Amino acid sequence: MNIAIILARAGSKRIKNKNIKNFFGKPIIYYSIKNAIKSKLFERVYVSTDSAKIKKIAEKYGALVNNLRPKKYSSDTTSTQSVIRYEIKRSKKLFNNKNLNICCIYATAPLMKIKNLKQGLKLLKKRKNLFIFPAVKFSKSVQRAFVENSKQIVSFLIPKYRLRTSQKLNNCYFDSGQFYWASAKTWLTKPFLKASKIIEIKSIDAQDLDNINDWKKLKIKFYNAKKKNLNIRL
């Protein structure tokens, strides 16, 4: 059994009302709900929120919403895993299934592709005790990155790579911020960073969303994807 839980708290500071901000005529959370339902991977698609307004919008587009979650699970410092754990524990009857898989999806992921959701689930079935999520490879290795302090003295983040220009470096990735597959048991018992495996996606299929410039970049990527793929509709 597979369940999707879309996280959408109120109170975003850097981009006001980010999770329901208008994005090509729809609140941005609409695209996460739409793709989760359209994928036909999930018996239920839930939205976890602390906002009555977001609850109303989510239900309008076909998602289910339990009672609003407490503010202590909706702060700037609340981790994704703690919210999913809360949702599992407060709905023991619903989530009391030994074979339950939960896909946590972010509300601001309009670039998320259904084929990647399916790829993630396929990998999860092989690696049942892990978290599975999409990530993007850095175009250049961060292992030779350096910083400059107030005195303009440059220091390398990883000094041993400073002079070894011919040394083979590891591939480095960043989280695409779209979705995370795992069994309910894994969500409850395992630390995320110590039990994870990625599926690599292209940089054009992901975008950080921390400020208004990121928002503009996201709109450009989404628009270009629409032009290339008629299945993406505004």
C-alpha positions in Angstrom: 0.0 0.0 0.0 1.3 3.4 -1.0 0.3 6.8 0.5 1.5 10.3 -0.5 1.8 13.0 2.2 2.3 16.5 0.8 3.8 18.9 3.3 2.4 22.5 3.2 2.8 24.6 6.3 1.8 28.3 6.4 4.2 31.0 7.4 6.9 30.9 4.8 9.1 34.0 5.4 11.4 34.3 2.4 8.6 33.8 -0.1 5.3 34.8 1.4 2.7 32.0 1.3 5.1 30.0 -0.8 3.1 26.8 -0.7 -0.1 28.4 -2.2 1.5 31.2 -4.2 0.0 31.7 -7.7 2.0 29.7 -10.3 0.7 30.0 -13.8 -2.8 30.5 -12.6 -2.9 27.8 -9.9 -1.6 27.7 -6.3 1.7 25.9 -6.6 0.6 23.0 -4.4 -1.9 22.1 -7.1 0.9 20.6 -9.2 2.1 18.3 -6.5 -1.4 17.1 -5.8 -2.2 16.7 -9.5 0.9 14.7 -10.3 0.5 12.5 -7.2 -3.1 11.6 -8.2 -2.3 11.3 -11.9 0.6 8.9 -11.1 -2.0 6.3 -9.8 0.7 5.1 -7.4 -1.2 6.0 -4.3 -4.3 4.7 -2.6 -4.6 8.1 -0.8 -3.0 11.5 -1.3 -2.9 13.6 1.9 -1.8 17.1 2.6 -0.4 17.8 6.0 -0.8 21.4 7.0 -1.4 23.8 9.9 -3.5 26.2 7.8 -7.3 26.1 7.3 -6.8 28.1 4.1 -4.3 25.5 2.7 -6.6 22.7 3.8 -9.5 24.2 1.8 -7.3 24.6 -1.3 -5.9 21.1 -1.0 -9.4 19.5 -0.7 -10.5 21.5 -3.7 -7.9 19.8 -5.9 -8.7 16.3 -4.6 -6.3 15.8 -1.7 -7.4 14.5 1.7 -6.6 16.5 4.9 -6.8 15.2 8.5 -7.1 17.7 11.4 -4.6 20.5 11.2 -1.2 19.7 12.7 0.1 21.5 15.7 2.3 24.6 15.4 5.2 22.8 17.1 5.3 20.6 13.9 5.2 23.6 11.6 8.1 25.9 12.7 11.1 26.9 10.6 13.2 24.3 12.4 10.8 21.4 12.2 12.3 18.5 10.1 10.5 16.7 7.4 11.0 13.4 9.1 9.4 14.6 12.4 6.3 15.7 10.5 5.9 12.4 8.8 6.5 10.5 12.0 3.8 12.7 13.6 1.3 11.9 10.8 2.0 8.2 11.1 1.6 8.1 14.9 -1.6 10.2 15.0 -3.3 7.9 12.5 -2.3 4.5 13.7 -5.4 2.8 12.3 -4.8 4.3 8.9 -1.1 3.6 8.8 -1.2 0.2 10.6 0.0 -1.7 7.6 3.3 -3.6 7.7 3.7 -3.2 3.9 2.9 0.5 3.9 5.1 2.9 1.8 4.9 6.6 2.3 6.0 9.1 -0.2 6.6 12.6 1.3 6.1 15.2 -1.5 6.9 18.9 -1.2 4.2 21.4 -2.1 6.6 23.4 -4.3 7.6 20.8 -6.8 5.9 21.5 -10.1 8.9 20.1 -12.0 8.5 16.7 -10.3 8.0 14.0 -13.0 5.7 11.0 -12.6 8.3 8.8 -14.2 10.7 9.7 -11.3 8.1 8.9 -8.7 7.7 5.5 -10.3 11.5 5.0 -10.5 11.7 5.8 -6.8 9.1 3.3 -5.9 10.7 0.6 -8.1 14.1 1.2 -6.3 12.4 1.1 -2.9 11.0 -2.3 -3.6 14.6 -3.5 -4.0 16.0 -1.5 -1.1 13.1 -1.7 1.4 15.1 -0.3 4.3 16.2 2.9 2.7 14.9 6.4 1.9 14.8 7.0 -1.8 14.9 10.5 -3.2 15.9 12.4 -6.4 19.1 14.4 -6.5 21.1 16.6 -9.0 24.8 16.2 -9.6 26.9 19.4 -9.2 28.5 20.4 -12.5 31.8 20.9 -10.8 33.2 19.2 -7.8 32.6 21.0 -4.5 35.6 19.2 -3.0 37.9 22.0 -4.2 35.6 24.7 -3.0 37.2 27.5 -1.0 36.0 30.3 1.3 37.2 33.8 2.0 37.1 35.4 5.4 37.0 39.0 6.5 40.7 39.3 6.1 40.6 38.1 2.5 42.5 34.9 3.3 41.4 32.0 1.2 41.0 28.6 2.8 39.9 25.3 1.2 36.9 23.5 2.6 38.7 20.2 2.2 42.5 21.0 2.2 43.7 17.7 1.0 42.3 18.4 -2.4 44.1 21.7 -2.9 47.0 20.5 -4.9 45.9 17.1 -6.1 44.5 18.4 -9.4 44.8 15.0 -11.1 43.1 13.1 -8.3 39.8 11.5 -9.1 37.1 13.2 -7.1 33.8 11.8 -6.0 30.6 12.9 -7.7 28.7 15.4 -5.4 24.9 15.9 -5.4 22.3 18.1 -3.9 18.8 17.3 -2.9 16.2 18.3 -5.5 13.6 19.0 -2.9 10.8 17.1 -4.5 9.9 13.8 -2.8 11.1 11.0 -0.5 10.0 7.4 -0.6 10.4 5.1 2.4 8.4 2.4 4.3 6.5 3.6 7.3 8.8 1.6 9.5 11.9 3.3 8.0 10.3 6.8 8.5 9.8 5.8 12.2 13.0 4.1 13.0 15.9 5.2 10.8 17.8 8.5 10.5 17.5 9.9 7.0 21.1 10.7 6.1 22.4 7.3 7.2 19.8 5.2 5.3 19.4 6.8 1.9 19.9 6.2 -1.8 19.3 8.6 -4.7 18.0 8.6 -8.2 19.8 11.1 -10.3 17.8 13.7 -12.2 18.8 16.5 -14.5 19.3 20.1 -13.2 16.6 21.4 -15.6 14.2 19.2 -13.7 14.8 20.7 -10.3 15.0 24.1 -8.7 15.8 25.3 -5.2 13.1 27.7 -4.0 14.6 30.0 -1.3 14.0 33.5 -2.6 12.1 35.4 -5.4 15.0 34.9 -7.9 14.6 31.1 -7.4 10.9 31.5 -8.0 11.6 33.3 -11.4 14.0 30.5 -12.4 11.4 27.9 -11.5 8.8 29.6 -13.7 11.3 29.6 -16.6 12.1 25.9 -16.2 8.5 25.0 -15.9 7.5 27.0 -19.0 10.3 25.5 -21.1 9.3 22.0 -20.0 5.7 22.8 -21.1 6.9 23.7 -24.5 8.8 20.5 -24.8 6.2 18.2 -23.3 2.6 18.8 -24.2 1.6 16.7 -21.2 2.6 19.5 -18.9 -0.3 22.0 -19.0 -0.7 25.3 -17.4 
